């Protein structure tokens, strides 16, 4: 019997402010709950309990879940309903390979056409991330570092000005973060990723696409390999 998602009651109500609809806010909160592991992979999502937990009607909840299906974080089956997408080592391998290919493609294009403002944003994102402490014993530090880490990777490729490619890269990053979060909670990281990120940014500053893309590809590949080692025997093959 499939386990059911455990949703904690949201302390602050969701309100449509004209800029962020209730459905959009639900997407953000549900995505974070899934990616962070608060809602377990493979668990069934009971619509009524989720609706009560978030104090919303079924309409925005269904819309939010539909968007998360597009992101690969939620699945829907006839007669069985919604559930959080499962995780596996084979899925992790696919995500790692796709990130290597598509993020380096986006970065190469960004270096070719990105302006000085984009370059400055990359350096700013690097500075914020590398000056943020992450400690597995202090969860809020991990959350803060994760936000800056995500911003750095997305800023790196933002200069490519290819919306469809960027959207796909965001999906892959979300899927990858499901695996990374459990690893970080246990280890706070396993190597000097600050240096790895700095090497990528140096390639950007030098407008050296080969150097920057090589560092980015190696960084993603090492992360995927270490995650696989850490998760082997703990999740499905």
C-alpha positions in Angstrom: 0.0 0.0 0.0 1.4 3.4 -1.0 2.4 5.7 1.8 0.5 9.0 2.0 2.2 12.4 1.8 2.6 14.1 5.2 1.7 17.8 4.8 2.3 20.2 7.6 -0.2 23.0 8.2 1.0 26.2 6.5 1.3 29.0 9.2 0.7 31.8 6.8 -2.5 31.9 4.6 -2.2 31.9 0.8 -3.6 35.1 -0.6 -4.0 36.2 -4.3 -2.2 39.6 -4.4 -2.7 40.2 -8.1 0.9 39.2 -8.9 1.2 35.7 -7.5 -2.0 33.7 -7.7 -2.9 31.1 -5.0 -2.0 28.4 -7.5 1.4 29.9 -8.1 2.1 30.2 -4.4 1.0 26.6 -3.9 3.4 25.4 -6.7 6.3 27.1 -4.9 5.4 25.6 -1.5 4.7 22.1 -2.8 7.8 22.1 -4.9 9.9 23.1 -1.9 8.2 20.5 0.3 8.9 17.8 -2.3 12.5 18.8 -3.2 13.5 19.2 0.4 12.1 15.8 1.3 9.4 17.0 3.6 6.9 15.1 1.4 8.4 11.7 0.6 9.1 10.4 -2.8 6.5 8.0 -4.0 3.9 9.0 -1.4 0.2 9.5 -2.4 -1.2 13.0 -2.2 -4.6 13.1 -0.6 -6.4 16.1 -2.2 -8.7 16.7 0.7 -6.0 16.6 3.3 -3.8 18.8 1.2 -6.6 21.3 0.7 -7.2 21.5 4.4 -3.5 21.8 5.1 -3.1 24.8 2.8 -6.6 26.2 3.5 -7.4 26.4 -0.2 -10.1 25.1 -2.5 -9.6 22.2 -4.9 -9.3 24.3 -8.0 -6.0 26.0 -7.3 -4.7 22.8 -5.7 -5.4 20.8 -8.9 -3.8 23.6 -11.0 -0.7 23.6 -8.8 -0.4 19.8 -9.0 -0.8 19.9 -12.8 2.1 22.3 -13.1 4.2 20.0 -10.9 3.4 17.1 -13.2 5.0 19.1 -16.0 8.0 19.6 -13.8 8.3 15.9 -13.2 7.8 16.1 -9.5 4.3 14.7 -9.3 2.6 11.9 -11.2 -1.1 11.2 -11.9 -2.6 7.8 -12.6 -6.2 7.1 -13.5 -8.2 5.6 -10.6 -5.2 6.1 -8.3 -4.8 9.9 -8.2 -1.7 12.0 -7.5 1.5 10.9 -6.0 5.0 12.4 -5.6 7.3 11.1 -8.3 9.6 8.3 -7.1 13.4 8.5 -7.1 16.0 6.0 -8.3 19.6 5.7 -9.2 18.8 5.3 -12.9 16.7 8.5 -12.8 19.6 10.3 -11.1 22.0 9.2 -13.8 19.6 10.5 -16.6 19.2 13.8 -14.8 23.0 14.2 -14.4 23.7 13.4 -18.0 21.0 15.9 -19.2 22.3 18.6 -16.9 25.8 18.2 -18.3 24.6 18.5 -21.9 22.0 21.3 -21.6 23.5 23.5 -18.9 26.9 23.6 -20.8 25.0 24.3 -24.0 23.2 27.3 -22.3 26.4 28.5 -20.7 28.3 28.4 -24.0 25.6 30.6 -25.6 25.5 32.9 -22.6 29.2 33.5 -22.9 28.8 34.3 -26.6 26.1 36.8 -26.3 25.8 37.8 -22.6 26.4 41.4 -21.7 28.4 43.0 -18.9 25.4 43.2 -16.7 24.9 39.4 -16.9 28.6 38.9 -16.1 28.2 41.1 -13.1 25.2 39.2 -11.9 27.2 35.9 -12.1 29.9 37.4 -9.9 27.4 38.7 -7.5 25.6 35.3 -7.2 29.0 33.6 -6.7 29.9 36.1 -3.9 26.7 35.5 -2.0 27.0 31.8 -2.3 30.6 31.5 -1.4 30.2 33.8 1.7 27.3 31.7 3.1 28.0 29.1 5.7 26.3 25.7 5.4 26.1 23.4 8.4 24.1 20.2 8.5 23.5 20.8 12.2 21.8 24.1 11.4 19.0 23.5 8.8 18.4 27.1 8.1 22.0 27.6 6.9 21.4 24.7 4.4 18.2 26.4 3.2 19.9 29.7 2.7 22.9 28.2 0.9 20.6 26.1 -1.3 18.8 29.3 -2.4 22.0 31.0 -3.3 23.4 27.9 -5.0 20.3 27.6 -7.2 20.5 31.3 -8.0 24.1 30.9 -9.1 23.5 28.0 -11.5 20.4 29.7 -13.0 22.3 33.1 -13.3 25.1 31.3 -15.1 22.9 30.3 -18.0 20.4 33.2 -17.9 22.5 35.1 -20.5 21.7 32.6 -23.2 18.3 34.2 -23.8 16.7 30.9 -24.8 13.5 30.6 -22.7 12.7 27.0 -23.6 16.2 25.8 -22.8 16.2 27.8 -19.6 12.8 26.3 -18.6 14.1 22.8 -19.2 17.3 23.5 -17.2 15.2 24.7 -14.3 13.2 21.5 -14.3 16.4 19.4 -14.3 17.8 21.4 -11.4 14.6 20.8 -9.4 14.8 17.1 -10.1 18.5 17.0 -9.2 18.0 18.9 -6.0 15.7 16.1 -4.7 18.8 13.9 -4.5 21.2 16.6 -3.3 19.1 17.8 -0.4 19.3 14.4 1.4 23.1 14.3 0.8 23.6 17.8 2.2 21.6 17.1 5.3 24.0 14.2 6.1 27.3 15.7 5.0 27.1 19.5 4.5 28.9 18.8 1.3 31.9 16.6 0.5 34.4 18.7 -1.3 35.5 22.3 -1.9 32.5 23.3 -4.1 33.4 27.0 -3.5 36.5 26.5 -5.6 34.6 24.6 -8.3 32.0 27.4 -8.6 34.8 30.0 -8.6 36.6 28.2 -11.5 33.4 28.3 -13.6 32.9 32.0 -12.9 36.5 32.7 -13.8 35.9 31.1 -17.2 32.8 33.4 -17.6 34.9 36.5 -16.7 37.6 35.5 -19.2 34.9 34.8 -21.8 36.5 31.4 -22.2 33.6 29.1 -23.2 35.8 26.0 -23.3 37.2 26.6 -19.8 33.9 27.5 -18.2 31.9 24.7 -19.8 34.6 22.1 -18.9 34.5 23.2 -15.3 30.7 23.2 -15.2 30.5 19.8 -16.8 33.0 18.3 -14.4 31.2 20.0 -11.4 27.9 18.4 -12.4 29.4 15.1 -13.1 31.3 14.9 -9.8 28.1 15.8 -8.0 26.2 13.1 -9.7 28.8 10.5 -9.0 29.0 11.4 -5.3 25.3 11.4 -5.0 25.1 7.9 -6.6 27.7 6.6 -4.1 25.9 8.1 -1.2 22.5 6.9 -2.2 23.4 3.4 -3.4 21.5 0.8 -1.4 19.2 3.5 0.0 16.9 4.1 -3.0 15.8 2.0 -5.9 18.3 1.1 -8.6 
